[in-house]
Every structure is written in C-alpha cells, then in structure tokens.
Amino acid sequence: MRITKFETFIVPPRWLFLKISTDEGIVGWGEPIIEGRANTVKTAVEELSEYLIGKDPLKIEDHWTVLYRGGFYRGGPILMSAISGIDQALWDIKGKYFNAPVHQLLGGPVRDSIRVYSWIGGDRPSDIAEAAKKAKDAGFTAVKMNATEELQYIDSHKKVDEIIERVATIRQVAGDDFDIGIDFHGRVHKPMAKILAKELEPYHPMFIEEPVLPEHNEALREIAKHTTIPIATGERMFSRWNFKTILSEGYVDIIQPDLSHAGGITEVRKIAVMAEAYDVALAPHCPLGPIALAASLQIDAVSYNAFIQEQSLGIHYNQGNDLLDYLVDASVLEYKNGYVKIPQGPGLGIDINEEYVRKMAETGHNWKNPVWRHKDGSVAEW
C-alpha cells in the first residue's frame, strides 16, 4: 500500500480537515489546525506531504520521526499541528487496513467510555446560570467557563469579585455534585492568578486551567503554593519535550495536550504515559471538530490517567456549523449521562461525510481570534 494523494479542506466554523488517499482505496482523515492560522497550517501540510507521497502509510512511527526531525528546525504550533493531522489520518488508515479501532492497535482499551464536559459563557462570560442549568438538564455533570475578561498585571479587586460571583452562581444553580472547570486562558498574570486561585477555593472547582501563559510555567510552582485546586495546563505545549519540565518539577496536576496540536495520536500517547509516571491526570484539550475529538477518544481509551474529555458541541466558536454536522452517523459521538462511549469502528471510528465536507469547503472560513486592548490602549491577552 502506498500514499497517493493529500487533500485539505478549510471548513466552517474554523476547522481544517485532511484526507489522505492510498492506492488500495483506503483513506484516512485528520484535523491539522491552529485556530486562526488555517491557511498557514494548510501550507505546512502540503510541504510535508511531498515526503510522504509514494510511502507506505503503515510506517507511522518512522514517518512521524522524519517529519519532526528531518527539517532541522522543529516544534512550534504550525509544524506540530500539521504533523498532528497527518498522524491522525495515518492511524485512521492503519485501523481501517487492519479492520480495528486505533485503540486496539495501541494495546486495547482500559475503559469503554469517558466523561465529557460542556463549555458555557463564551469569551466574555454572561448568562452563565442559565447555560449551566441547560448543560445539567442535558445530562452533563461538568462544564468549563472562561474565568475572566482581560486583566492587567495588577487589576482591581472588583474584577476578582465578579469572577467569584460567576462561579458562585453556577455552584448555586447546578449544585455541589456538579463540576466546574475554570479557564484562565492565559489572560491572567502571576500576581492576579495567585489571588484568584485562593479566592476560588471555597467553590471547589474541578481545576483551574492555564493560570498563566505557558512561557511562564515556572510561576505555576508559586501559584500551587497558594491553592489546593488542581492546576491544569498544556493546550499550548506541543511535544513531550515541552511537557518534560512541568512533569518532573511536580507543580501541575492535569495535562491537556491537544491531539491536533501536540503531534497527534503518536505523540500524545507518549505524553500521556509520561504523565502517568508522575501521577498526573490527562484531560485532552479539544474545542475543535469531530476528527480531533475522535482521535482524542482513542487516546482516552488506552490512557489510564485520562479522566475527562473536552468537546465542542454548542461552543460559542461554532457559528454556522457544529461538531456533528460533518458525520454520516452522529450517534457515534452521542453523549449520555455526561459520558461518551469510545468509538468502536475501524480507524478513528467515525465516518466523515465527504460530500458535505467538499460542499462546505467552497464556503471555507477565515476565522481569527479577537484582539483585545486595555483601557490604556495596550494589548490584552485573549
């Protein structure tokens, strides 16, 4: 079997899909995307594809190694996202070739399903009480919200009070048996992160996510001293080498690698195993499309330390199209009582509606995240 063709599809709301074809008629799908840089990643995929045309798609580990090491300059969001989507598609082909789900090729599942959480509140959190109640009524047992709008290095305690009020409202509406993940989104600098971590403790959050930007991961050590809330991070870390330090130094409780950013199934499997050795939990980041979610579920299936999975159904970014629109059979990703079953079909376990993908690719997208500014005119972290 040989790889014959690469095709990329920029599809709404903000995704990039990849189809890899072979001379035996088996095709694989991947989702190589950095949100807001779809065309850049698309070009990177096209550059990497030159090496893979004519190659055996089953030699995934070797292909991953060449794509990562063979260009001399390595790592970073663009290259690793391109590799991620290619890797997902190659695993999809391999599973279909052996007529088995990817998780069976990785040693077999340790679980049949995994808990999922829903997003509420949007970038500027509002109406979160109603959204939390709606999520609970839909069967979810956990949600995640952005904690805050923009914050200065040192900001007013009024903004802190507003954040606490939002979380308190969710706790009041949803009850004590409902979990709340609080995403700082890298919008918070160390001085305010220490305050927030301490103030949020009475509301027992499931975790605080990216309390500081990954380039300031050393600050997590100090933040961890100020709180008992589990600290999560990792969506903007792209390989096992990025995770090495935070795992060995022991100030993170949950890692959140993204299957479309951190090297795909091949690399995140290794990251997950590294984390297990340090007794750190896994909760893959995935505010993306169905291919990225299906790939994440294959890793969840074989990772003992996986405890919950992000998913994007109904997320505020999904304007016009949503998670299940591109699937032939949406029931494979059905949520029930806050859980989703691990897909059992061959490969990634989902069937992409190619006709619909091609139709929506004609519309495409040019999604970009907003640029925020503080009152003094300086740029704020989004």
C-alpha positions as CSV (number, residue, x, y, z in Angstrom):
1,M,0.0,0.0,0.0
2,R,1.2,3.5,-0.9
3,I,0.1,7.0,-0.2
4,T,-1.2,8.6,-3.4
5,K,-2.8,11.9,-2.5
6,F,-3.3,14.6,0.1
7,E,-6.3,16.9,0.1
8,T,-7.1,19.7,2.6
9,F,-10.4,21.3,3.3
10,I,-10.9,24.6,5.1
11,V,-14.4,24.2,6.5
12,P,-16.6,26.3,8.8
13,P,-16.8,27.2,11.6
14,R,-12.9,27.3,12.0
15,W,-11.5,23.9,11.1
16,L,-9.1,22.3,8.6
17,F,-9.7,18.7,7.5
18,L,-7.2,16.5,5.8
19,K,-7.9,13.4,3.6
20,I,-5.0,11.0,2.7
21,S,-5.7,8.5,0.0
22,T,-3.9,5.3,-0.9
23,D,-3.6,3.1,-3.9
24,E,-5.7,0.4,-2.2
25,G,-8.7,2.7,-1.8
26,I,-8.3,3.1,1.9
27,V,-8.5,6.7,3.0
28,G,-7.7,8.4,6.3
29,W,-9.0,11.7,7.8
30,G,-7.1,14.1,10.1
31,E,-7.6,17.5,11.6
32,P,-4.5,19.7,11.3
33,I,-5.4,23.1,12.6
34,I,-4.2,26.0,14.7
35,E,-7.2,28.2,15.4
36,G,-6.8,31.4,13.4
37,R,-4.0,30.1,11.2
38,A,-5.8,27.5,9.0
39,N,-4.1,28.6,5.8
40,T,-0.6,28.6,7.3
41,V,-1.1,25.0,8.6
42,K,-2.6,24.0,5.3
43,T,0.7,25.1,3.6
44,A,2.7,23.2,6.1
45,V,0.7,20.1,5.4
46,E,1.3,20.5,1.7
47,E,5.1,20.9,2.3
48,L,5.3,17.8,4.5
49,S,3.2,15.8,2.0
50,E,6.0,15.9,-0.5
51,Y,8.0,13.4,1.5
52,L,5.0,11.1,2.1
53,I,3.7,10.6,-1.4
54,G,4.6,7.1,-2.5
55,K,5.4,5.9,1.0
56,D,3.8,3.0,3.0
57,P,1.2,4.7,5.3
58,L,1.6,1.9,7.9
59,K,5.1,3.1,9.0
60,I,3.7,5.8,11.2
61,E,6.5,6.0,13.8
62,D,9.1,6.4,11.1
63,H,7.1,9.0,9.2
64,W,6.5,11.0,12.4
65,T,10.2,10.9,13.2
66,V,11.2,12.1,9.7
67,L,8.6,14.9,9.7
68,Y,9.7,16.1,13.2
69,R,13.4,15.6,13.0
70,G,14.1,15.8,9.2
71,G,13.6,19.5,8.8
72,F,16.3,20.6,11.3
73,Y,14.0,23.3,12.7
74,R,11.3,21.6,14.8
75,G,8.4,22.1,17.1
76,G,6.1,25.0,17.4
77,P,2.3,25.3,16.8
78,I,2.3,25.3,13.0
79,L,4.6,22.4,12.3
80,M,3.3,20.2,15.1
81,S,-0.3,20.9,14.1
82,A,0.5,19.8,10.6
83,I,2.2,16.7,11.8
84,S,-0.8,16.1,14.1
85,G,-3.4,16.0,11.4
86,I,-1.2,13.8,9.2
87,D,-0.6,11.4,12.1
88,Q,-4.3,11.1,12.8
89,A,-5.0,10.3,9.2
90,L,-2.3,7.7,9.0
91,W,-3.7,6.0,12.2
92,D,-7.2,6.1,10.6
93,I,-5.8,4.3,7.5
94,K,-3.9,1.8,9.7
95,G,-7.1,1.0,11.7
96,K,-9.1,0.5,8.5
97,Y,-6.4,-1.6,7.0
98,F,-6.5,-4.0,10.0
99,N,-10.3,-3.5,10.5
100,A,-9.8,-2.4,14.1
101,P,-10.2,0.8,16.1
102,V,-7.0,2.6,16.7
103,H,-7.2,1.9,20.5
104,Q,-6.9,-1.8,19.7
105,L,-3.7,-1.2,17.8
106,L,-2.4,0.7,20.9
107,G,-2.9,-2.3,23.2
108,G,-6.6,-2.2,23.8
109,P,-8.9,0.0,25.9
110,V,-8.8,0.4,29.7
111,R,-12.3,2.0,29.6
112,D,-15.5,1.8,27.5
113,S,-16.5,5.4,27.8
114,I,-15.2,8.7,29.2
115,R,-16.8,11.6,31.0
116,V,-17.1,14.8,28.9
117,Y,-17.7,18.4,29.8
118,S,-19.5,21.2,28.0
119,W,-18.5,24.9,27.5
120,I,-20.5,27.8,28.8
121,G,-20.2,31.5,29.0
122,G,-18.2,32.5,25.9
123,D,-15.2,34.8,25.8
124,R,-16.9,37.4,27.9
125,P,-18.9,35.3,30.3
126,S,-22.5,36.2,30.7
127,D,-25.8,34.3,31.3
128,I,-23.8,31.5,32.8
129,A,-26.5,30.5,35.3
130,E,-29.0,29.6,32.5
131,A,-26.2,27.9,30.5
132,A,-25.1,25.8,33.4
133,K,-28.7,24.7,34.1
134,K,-29.1,23.9,30.4
135,A,-26.0,21.8,30.4
136,K,-27.0,19.9,33.6
137,D,-30.5,19.3,32.1
138,A,-28.8,17.9,29.0
139,G,-27.1,15.3,31.2
140,F,-23.7,16.9,31.6
141,T,-22.1,16.6,35.0
142,A,-19.3,19.2,34.4
143,V,-18.8,22.4,32.5
144,K,-15.9,24.7,31.8
145,M,-16.0,28.5,31.5
146,N,-13.6,31.3,30.8
147,A,-13.0,32.9,34.3
148,T,-12.4,36.4,33.2
149,E,-12.3,39.1,30.6
150,E,-9.0,40.9,30.2
151,L,-6.9,41.5,33.3
152,Q,-3.9,43.8,33.8
153,Y,-0.8,42.6,35.7
154,I,-2.3,44.2,38.8
155,D,-6.0,44.8,38.5
156,S,-9.0,45.8,40.6
157,H,-10.5,43.5,43.2
158,K,-13.8,44.3,41.7
159,K,-12.9,42.1,38.7
160,V,-11.9,39.4,41.1
161,D,-15.3,39.7,42.9
162,E,-17.1,39.5,39.5
163,I,-15.3,36.2,38.7
164,I,-16.1,34.7,42.1
165,E,-19.7,35.8,41.7
166,R,-20.0,33.9,38.4
167,V,-18.6,30.7,39.8
168,A,-20.8,31.1,42.9
169,T,-23.8,31.4,40.7
170,I,-23.0,28.2,38.8
171,R,-22.5,26.4,42.1
172,Q,-25.8,27.6,43.4
173,V,-27.7,26.7,40.2
174,A,-26.1,23.4,39.5
175,G,-25.4,22.1,42.9
176,D,-22.5,20.6,44.8
177,D,-22.3,17.4,42.7
178,F,-21.6,19.4,39.5
179,D,-18.0,20.1,38.4
180,I,-16.7,23.4,37.2
181,G,-13.5,23.9,35.2
182,I,-12.3,27.5,35.3
183,D,-10.1,28.5,32.3
184,F,-7.8,31.5,33.0
185,H,-7.0,31.2,29.2
186,G,-3.6,32.8,29.8
187,R,-5.3,36.1,30.3
188,V,-4.1,36.3,33.9
189,H,-0.7,37.3,35.1
190,K,1.0,35.8,38.1
191,P,0.1,38.5,40.7
192,M,-3.7,38.2,39.9
193,A,-3.5,34.4,39.4
194,K,-2.3,33.9,43.0
195,I,-5.3,36.0,44.3
196,L,-7.8,34.2,42.1
197,A,-6.6,30.7,43.0
198,K,-7.0,31.4,46.6
199,E,-10.4,33.2,46.3
200,L,-11.9,30.4,44.2
201,E,-11.1,27.6,46.7
202,P,-14.4,27.7,48.6
203,Y,-16.3,26.8,45.4
204,H,-14.3,23.6,44.8
205,P,-13.5,23.9,41.1
206,M,-12.6,20.8,39.2
207,F,-9.5,22.6,38.0
208,I,-8.0,26.0,37.1
209,E,-6.7,25.9,33.5
210,E,-3.7,27.9,32.2
211,P,-3.5,30.1,35.2
212,V,-0.5,31.7,33.5
213,L,0.8,31.6,29.9
214,P,3.0,28.5,29.1
215,E,6.0,30.7,28.7
216,H,5.7,31.5,32.4
217,N,5.2,27.9,33.6
218,E,7.8,28.4,36.3
219,A,5.2,30.6,38.0
220,L,3.0,27.6,38.5
221,R,5.2,26.5,41.3
222,E,4.4,29.6,43.3
223,I,0.7,29.5,42.4
224,A,0.4,25.9,43.5
225,K,1.6,27.0,47.0
226,H,-1.4,29.4,47.2
227,T,-4.1,26.8,46.4
228,T,-5.4,23.3,46.8
229,I,-7.3,23.5,43.5
230,P,-5.8,21.1,40.8
231,I,-3.8,23.0,38.2
232,A,-4.3,22.1,34.5
233,T,-2.3,23.3,31.5
234,G,-0.9,22.1,28.2
235,E,-3.0,23.2,25.3
236,R,-0.2,25.4,24.0
237,M,2.6,22.8,24.6
238,F,3.4,20.8,21.5
239,S,5.6,17.8,22.3
240,R,6.9,15.5,25.1
241,W,9.9,17.8,25.4
242,N,7.6,20.8,26.3
243,F,5.9,18.7,29.0
244,K,9.1,17.3,30.4
245,T,9.9,20.1,32.8
246,I,6.4,20.6,34.3
247,L,6.1,16.9,34.9
248,S,9.4,16.4,36.5
249,E,9.1,19.5,38.8
250,G,5.7,18.4,40.0
251,Y,3.6,21.6,40.0
252,V,0.8,20.5,37.6
253,D,-2.0,18.1,38.4
254,I,-3.7,17.8,35.0
255,I,-2.1,18.0,31.5
256,Q,-4.2,19.0,28.5
257,P,-2.3,18.2,25.2
258,D,-4.3,18.8,22.1
259,L,-4.5,15.9,19.6
260,S,-4.5,18.5,16.7
261,H,-1.5,20.5,18.1
262,A,0.8,18.2,20.1
263,G,1.9,15.7,17.4
264,G,-1.3,13.7,17.0
265,I,-2.0,10.2,18.4
266,T,1.6,9.1,18.2
267,E,3.0,11.9,20.4
268,V,0.1,12.4,22.8
269,R,0.2,8.7,23.6
270,K,3.8,9.2,24.8
271,I,2.9,12.4,26.7
272,A,0.1,10.6,28.5
273,V,2.4,7.8,29.6
274,M,5.0,10.3,30.8
275,A,2.3,12.0,32.9
276,E,1.1,8.7,34.4
277,A,4.6,8.1,35.6
278,Y,4.3,11.3,37.6
279,D,0.8,10.6,38.8
280,V,-0.6,13.4,36.7
281,A,-4.1,13.2,35.2
282,L,-4.9,13.6,31.5
283,A,-7.7,15.7,30.0
284,P,-7.1,16.3,26.3
285,H,-7.9,19.8,25.0
286,C,-10.4,19.7,22.2
287,P,-12.5,22.8,21.3
288,L,-12.3,21.6,17.7
289,G,-14.1,19.3,15.2
290,P,-15.2,15.7,15.1
291,I,-11.9,14.2,13.8
292,A,-9.9,15.8,16.6
293,L,-12.4,14.5,19.1
294,A,-12.4,11.0,17.7
295,A,-8.6,11.0,17.9
296,S,-8.8,12.2,21.5
297,L,-11.1,9.4,22.4
298,Q,-8.7,6.8,21.0
299,I,-6.1,8.2,23.4
300,D,-8.6,8.3,26.3
301,A,-9.4,4.7,25.7
302,V,-5.8,3.5,26.3
303,S,-4.7,6.1,28.9
304,Y,-5.3,5.0,32.5
305,N,-4.8,8.6,33.7
306,A,-7.5,10.1,31.4
307,F,-10.4,11.3,33.5
308,I,-12.5,13.7,31.3
309,Q,-12.6,14.9,27.7
310,E,-13.3,18.4,26.3
311,Q,-15.7,18.6,23.4
312,S,-17.1,21.5,21.4
313,L,-20.8,20.8,20.8
314,G,-22.5,24.1,21.2
315,I,-19.3,26.1,22.0
316,H,-19.5,29.8,21.2
317,Y,-17.0,29.5,18.4
318,N,-19.1,27.1,16.4
319,Q,-21.1,29.6,14.5
320,G,-22.9,28.2,11.4
321,N,-21.7,24.7,11.8
322,D,-21.2,22.4,14.8
323,L,-19.4,19.3,15.9
324,L,-21.7,16.6,14.4
325,D,-22.5,18.3,11.1
326,Y,-19.7,16.5,9.2
327,L,-20.5,13.0,10.3
328,V,-22.5,10.4,8.4
329,D,-23.6,8.9,11.7
330,A,-23.7,11.4,14.5
331,S,-24.8,8.8,17.1
332,V,-21.2,7.5,17.4
333,L,-20.5,10.6,19.4
334,E,-23.7,10.6,21.5
335,Y,-23.4,12.0,25.0
336,K,-25.4,10.2,27.7
337,N,-25.4,10.9,31.4
338,G,-22.3,13.1,30.9
339,Y,-20.3,10.3,29.1
340,V,-19.5,9.4,25.6
341,K,-18.6,5.8,24.5
342,I,-15.3,5.1,22.9
343,P,-15.9,4.7,19.1
344,Q,-15.6,1.0,18.1
345,G,-15.4,1.4,14.3
346,P,-12.2,0.8,12.4
347,G,-9.6,3.6,12.4
348,L,-10.8,6.7,14.3
349,G,-14.2,5.1,14.4
350,I,-16.1,7.9,12.6
351,D,-17.4,8.1,9.1
352,I,-16.8,11.6,7.5
353,N,-19.5,12.9,5.1
354,E,-17.1,13.8,2.3
355,E,-19.8,15.2,0.1
356,Y,-20.7,17.7,2.8
357,V,-17.1,18.5,3.6
358,R,-16.5,19.4,-0.1
359,K,-19.6,21.5,-0.2
360,M,-18.7,23.5,2.9
361,A,-15.1,23.9,1.8
362,E,-16.5,26.0,-1.0
363,T,-17.6,28.4,1.7
364,G,-14.5,28.0,3.9
365,H,-13.7,30.4,6.6
366,N,-11.1,33.0,7.7
367,W,-11.6,32.7,11.5
368,K,-9.4,34.9,13.6
369,N,-9.5,35.4,17.4
370,P,-10.3,38.9,18.6
371,V,-7.6,41.4,19.6
372,W,-8.4,42.9,22.9
373,R,-6.9,46.1,24.4
374,H,-6.8,47.5,27.9
375,K,-8.3,50.9,28.7
376,D,-4.8,52.4,28.4
377,G,-4.5,51.1,24.8
378,S,-2.1,48.3,25.4
379,V,-2.8,44.9,24.0
380,A,-4.5,42.5,26.4
381,E,-4.2,38.7,26.3
382,W,-7.1,37.0,24.7
